[in-house]
Amino acid sequence: MRSPTPRTWFWLNFKKLWTVFFVRRMWTVCTRRQAHSVSHIHGKLFESCCSAECGVAPVVDLESYASQNLPRCGCSALMRPNVCWFGEQPYELERVYPELERCTTFLAIGTSGFVQPVASFVSLLKQRQQARTIYVGLTEPANATLFDHVYLGSASALVPQVLETLRRES
């Protein structure tokens, strides 16, 4: 029987082994046993939410709008992209920090290493000295010295190789 590709193996097994935090163009992967879902800590670009935070759940929104025709929530406030802007608190941090406490392998892809609080995730893990930390991206992040391994190049080429290595080690 042919073994799955690293990418296929990852997606088939991540609910058991991984917690994934999607962060704009970066995704952070923490290995641990019995992780259970994906957190989009900077939101989802193709969702809209109420700008007044009235409590209505975000909705999938694939439309483009002219400035005179912006969508409104049922409470009459403007809808906005369901994303965390600079200066706003990322979503689900109450879930992120406990996951980082249990993390044994941290894989960051394509981050600048500047934007907080996400840039501090790797330093929190290094303080604990219990997690292997890996960075993959085109350019070295500002916090590169905190990573155990830094792989520079195209993530589409390097990530499958890194995942294959992690799969073999699991």
matplotlib code that plots the C-alpha trace (Angstrom):
import matplotlib.pyplot as plt

x = [0.0, 1.3, 1.9, 0.1, 1.9, 3.0, 0.3, -2.4, -1.1, -1.2, -4.8, -5.9, -4.3, -4.2, -7.4, -5.6, -2.1, -2.2, -3.7, -3.7, -3.9, -4.4, -2.8, -3.4, -0.7, 1.0, -0.3, 1.1, 1.0, 1.4, 1.7, 0.1, -2.1, -5.9, -5.9, -9.4, -9.9, -8.6, -8.6, -8.6, -7.1, -7.1, -10.6, -11.8, -11.6, -14.6, -16.9, -18.7, -19.6, -21.5, -19.3, -21.4, -20.7, -24.4, -24.0, -25.1, -22.9, -20.5, -21.8, -20.0, -19.7, -18.1, -19.5, -17.7, -19.5, -19.5, -19.1, -22.7, -24.0, -22.3, -24.1, -25.8, -26.6, -30.1, -29.3, -28.6, -24.9, -22.5, -21.1, -17.3, -14.9, -14.6, -10.9, -8.7, -7.2, -3.9, -4.4, -7.3, -7.0, -6.7, -9.6, -9.7, -6.5, -8.2, -7.8, -4.4, -2.4, -3.5, -2.7, 0.8, 1.3, 0.7, 2.6, 5.6, 6.3, 5.6, 5.7, 5.3, 5.0, 5.6, 5.5, 7.4, 8.1, 7.1, 3.4, 2.3, 1.0, 1.7, 5.4, 5.8, 4.4, 7.8, 9.5, 6.9, 7.7, 11.5, 11.1, 9.5, 12.1, 9.7, 8.8, 10.7, 10.2, 10.4, 10.0, 9.4, 9.3, 10.8, 12.6, 14.0, 11.6, 12.6, 12.6, 14.5, 17.0, 14.3, 13.5, 15.4, 15.2, 14.7, 14.1, 14.2, 12.4, 9.0, 6.6, 4.9, 8.2, 9.5, 6.4, 5.8, 9.4, 9.1, 5.7, 7.3, 10.1, 7.5, 5.4, 8.4, 9.2, 5.7]
y = [0.0, 3.4, 5.8, 9.2, 12.4, 14.5, 17.0, 14.3, 12.7, 16.1, 16.8, 13.3, 13.3, 16.9, 16.6, 13.9, 15.4, 19.1, 22.4, 24.9, 28.6, 30.5, 33.9, 35.9, 34.5, 32.6, 29.4, 28.1, 24.5, 23.0, 19.3, 17.7, 14.7, 15.2, 18.6, 19.2, 22.0, 24.9, 28.5, 31.4, 33.8, 36.7, 35.9, 34.9, 37.3, 35.8, 36.3, 39.5, 40.4, 43.2, 46.3, 47.0, 43.5, 43.0, 39.2, 38.1, 35.3, 36.0, 35.1, 33.8, 36.8, 36.5, 39.7, 43.0, 46.2, 49.7, 52.3, 53.5, 50.0, 48.6, 45.7, 46.3, 44.0, 43.4, 45.9, 48.5, 48.7, 48.3, 44.8, 44.5, 41.8, 39.3, 39.9, 41.2, 44.6, 45.9, 47.1, 44.7, 41.6, 38.4, 36.0, 33.0, 33.8, 32.2, 29.0, 29.7, 30.1, 26.7, 25.0, 26.6, 25.2, 21.7, 22.3, 20.0, 21.2, 24.7, 25.4, 29.0, 29.7, 33.1, 35.4, 38.7, 38.0, 41.6, 41.6, 41.0, 38.9, 36.2, 37.0, 36.2, 32.6, 31.2, 33.0, 31.6, 28.2, 28.7, 29.8, 26.5, 24.6, 21.8, 22.5, 22.2, 25.4, 25.6, 28.5, 28.2, 31.2, 33.3, 35.7, 35.4, 36.7, 39.3, 36.6, 34.0, 33.5, 32.0, 29.2, 25.8, 25.5, 28.2, 27.0, 29.8, 29.3, 28.7, 27.3, 25.2, 23.4, 23.3, 22.6, 19.1, 18.2, 19.5, 17.6, 14.4, 14.7, 15.3, 12.4, 10.1, 11.2, 10.7]
z = [0.0, -1.0, 1.9, 1.8, 0.8, 3.7, 2.9, 2.8, 6.0, 7.7, 6.8, 7.6, 11.0, 12.2, 14.3, 16.4, 16.4, 15.6, 16.6, 13.7, 14.1, 10.8, 10.9, 7.8, 5.4, 8.2, 9.7, 12.9, 13.7, 17.2, 17.6, 20.6, 21.2, 20.9, 19.5, 18.1, 15.7, 13.7, 15.1, 12.7, 15.1, 12.7, 11.4, 7.9, 5.0, 3.3, 6.2, 7.4, 10.9, 12.6, 13.2, 16.4, 17.6, 18.3, 18.7, 15.3, 14.1, 11.2, 7.7, 4.6, 2.3, -1.2, -2.6, -3.6, -2.6, -4.0, -1.2, -1.6, -1.2, 1.9, 3.7, 7.0, 9.9, 11.2, 14.0, 11.1, 11.9, 8.9, 8.3, 8.1, 7.1, 9.9, 10.4, 13.1, 12.1, 13.4, 16.9, 17.6, 19.8, 17.8, 18.1, 20.4, 22.4, 25.4, 23.4, 21.9, 25.1, 26.6, 23.3, 23.3, 26.8, 25.4, 22.2, 21.4, 17.8, 16.6, 12.8, 11.7, 8.0, 6.4, 9.4, 9.7, 13.3, 14.3, 14.9, 18.4, 20.1, 17.5, 17.2, 20.9, 20.5, 19.7, 22.6, 25.0, 23.8, 24.0, 27.6, 28.4, 26.5, 25.7, 22.1, 18.9, 16.8, 13.0, 10.6, 6.9, 4.6, 1.8, 4.2, 7.7, 10.3, 12.9, 15.6, 13.6, 16.4, 18.6, 16.1, 16.3, 12.5, 9.9, 6.3, 3.7, 0.4, -1.1, 1.5, -1.2, -1.7, 1.8, 3.9, 2.4, 3.2, 6.8, 7.2, 5.9, 8.5, 11.2, 10.0, 10.1, 13.6, 15.0]

ax = plt.figure().add_subplot(projection="3d")
ax.plot(x, y, z, "-o")
ax.set_aspect("equal")
plt.show()
